[in-house]
Amino acid sequence: MLVALGFLMVAVFMFLIMSKRATPVVGLIAVPVAFGIAAGAGLGIGDMITDGIKSLAPTAALLFFAIIFFGIMIDVGLFDPLVKLILRLVRNDPMRLVVGTAVLAMVVSLDGDGSTTFIIVTSALLPLYMKLKVSPVVLTVVAGLANGAMNIVPWGGPTVRAASALGISPSDVFVPMIPSLVVGLVVVLLFAVQLGYSERRRIGTLELTDERLLVSAGASLRRAGTGSGGNGDAPRTGGGSGDAGSDDGGSDDERGFVDGLDPERPTLRPKLLWFNMLVTVALLVVLVMDVLPIPVLFMVAASIALTVNFPRVKEQQEAITRHSSSIVSVVAMVFAAAVLTGVFQGTGMVEAMAQWLLEVIPSALGPHLAVITGILSLPFTFFMSNDAFYFGVMPVLAETASTYGIEPVEMARASITGQTFHMQSPLVPAILLLVTLAGVPLADHHKKVLWRAALVSLSMLVVGVVLGQIPW
């Protein structure tokens, strides 16, 4: 009965989430409570949920203060110089533009929010794509790949979900996977070079075969390179013929930058740029060294950033309020997940389901379950949400793998390698925002991105296996 109830609970939860009949928070609370009572938990369900909340409290603290910290860094302008630098380096070269898109997306993705990344990248760079006649599909592909690879950072979502579902530390999952992340980012950059070179050849061929286009493109390139023309107003949906504005003076690069990050916003702290950079670098270095728990690191860093950048109490309150919607939604999801994990463990469902899987999976494949999980994470997370996969499927797989001596943390590492592929799913709101801002049909985006995303994910899995972080 526990096996049937467990799988039925997962199925109901996944159906409610994927059909959008319930939010993840409601689904994570209501479904397990109902099935826990059906499994005979009775009043003991309160203790089960409380145990789950205790285990996930550090994860909630990590997300709370990580969102605040990186939100503040964007507010005060830490990433503004990088955007300006990339726009200067791009000049009129499609190759540089595409590689710059990848670098910018990687850096901004440090905040763990795909929507923020795509808004900044498209607002800052789409005008140049239009002016240089580079296909905006290339922008969505490169930005999507970069953000997808970076999505495994501990405060980004999937790593926290995997850790929460399996009751382990996010740092134990993420830190050993840093080499895999580095290789994944290198593969993304190689794809950016390949796409940029392809666009450079395509645009060059068009110029040589169409004299009228040669004159038009040449004028646009000169204006983009010298900053003597165009106001660079970003087309919000990627429409238009390519020229972004009229000749009324001002640099296209700087105007495009204005569209993406308002240089007049009152939260800017240009005099504190170096301080904020040192704090961020120090935070990331200490995080990798793993000398303190990640939640503690972000709590300290967020308090320092708030105190120095916004010394007045009112300013600190406003800074936190600006990011409150993201904080509430993510932290609520974590505490709601405690209900599902608590009921799963407390009622014995996960053990019963794992035992059933152990009986149906061929014994020859059992020792390779971590690698199998990494491969399955591509289609599973593409066709279902991260919530459904990590809270519904992963606990069962991890419990089954434990019988073969595979640790839950190793299963968690394997499961996050499919995130680059997952981020291209139409179930991900951020990718829908990206293609909408760039004016690109989702089908066109998928034609170019899916096989590349699969290769990035598989390369991260292979590196994890080779280095021993994921057992073969």
C-alpha positions, 0 to 999 in steps of 0.5 A: 500500500505504501508503494502505491500511495507513494507513487500516486502522491508523486503522480498527483503532485506532478500533475498539479504542478505541470498542469498549473492547477496548483502552485509549487507551494500549495502542491508541496503542502496539500498533496503530502498532507492528504496522502500522509493521513491516508497512509495512517500518519494521524497526528504524528504528521506534525512531528514529521513536518517539523523534522523536515522544517528543521532540516531545511532551515539552513537552506532557506537562510542560504536562499534568503541572504544570497538573493539579498546580496546579489540583488544589492550588487546589481542595484549598486552597479557592480556589474555595470562596468562589465556591461560597458566593457563588453559593449566597447570590446564588441565594436562591429564584430559579430564574433566578439558580440556573441562571445560577449553575450556568453560572458555577460550572461555567465556573470549576471547569472551569479544572482541565480535568477534567470529572468534578471539575467535575460532582461539585462542581456537582451536590454544591453545587447539586442540593439547591437544584434539588430544593428550588426544584422546578427540573428537574435536567435544566436543571442537566445541560444548563447544566453540560454546555454550560459544561464543553464550551465550556471543554474547549478550554483547553490542559490540558483534553485536545482542544487538547493532542491536536490539538497533539500529533497535528500536532506544534504548540504548544498555545498556538499553537492556544488563544491565538488562539481565546480570542475564540471561547471568550469568545463560546461562553461568552456563548452558554452564559450566554444559554442559561442565562438562557433556561432559567432564565426558562423554569423561573421561568415554569413554577414560577410557573404551577404555583403559581398552578394548584395551591394545595397545591403553592403552600403546599409550594413557598412553605414550601420557598422561605422556608426556602431564602431564610432558612436556617431549615430543612432540613439540605440533604442532597444526594440522590445520585441526584436522587430525592425529591420536592424537600425535601432535609431536615428542619427541624433548623436550619442554612442550606440553602445552607451545608449544600449547600456542605458536601456539595460541598466539605468545609469541614473538609478538612485541605488548606484554607489560608484565610489564603492565599486572596488569595495563591493567587488572585493566583498563579492570575490572574497565571498566566492573564494571563501565559498569554494574553500568551504571553511564556513557553512554557505548560509553563514557566509551569505548572512555575513556578506549581505549584512556587510553589503547592506551596512556599507552601501545603505547606511540608513535604516530606511535605505536598508529596508527599501533594499530588502523590499526591492527583492522581497517577491523573489525571497518570499517565493523561493523561501516559501517553496523550501519550507513547503518542500519540508512537508513533502520530504517529512511525509515521505520519510516519516511514513516510510513511503520512500523506503517502500518505493525504493525497495520496489524499484530495487526489485524491478531494476536489473541488478547489472544496472544498479551500480550505474544508477548515478550515471543513469540518473544524470542521463535521465535528468535531461528529458525528465527535467525538460518535460517536468518542473524541477519541483516535480523531479527533485521532490517527486522522483529523486528521493526514490532514486536516491533510496534505491541507489543507496542499496548499491553503496551510492551516496545521496550526495553523489546522486544529487550531483548527477541529477544537476548536470541536466540543468542546461537542457532543463533551462530550455524547457517551455515549462521554464518562465525565464526562457519564455521571457528571453525569447519574447524579449528577443522576438524569437519563436521558441521553435527557432530557439529549440532548433539551435539550442537543444542539441548544444544544451544536451552536449553541455549537460553530458560534458558536465556529467562526464567530467563528474564521472572522470574526477570521481564526484559521480560514481560510474 
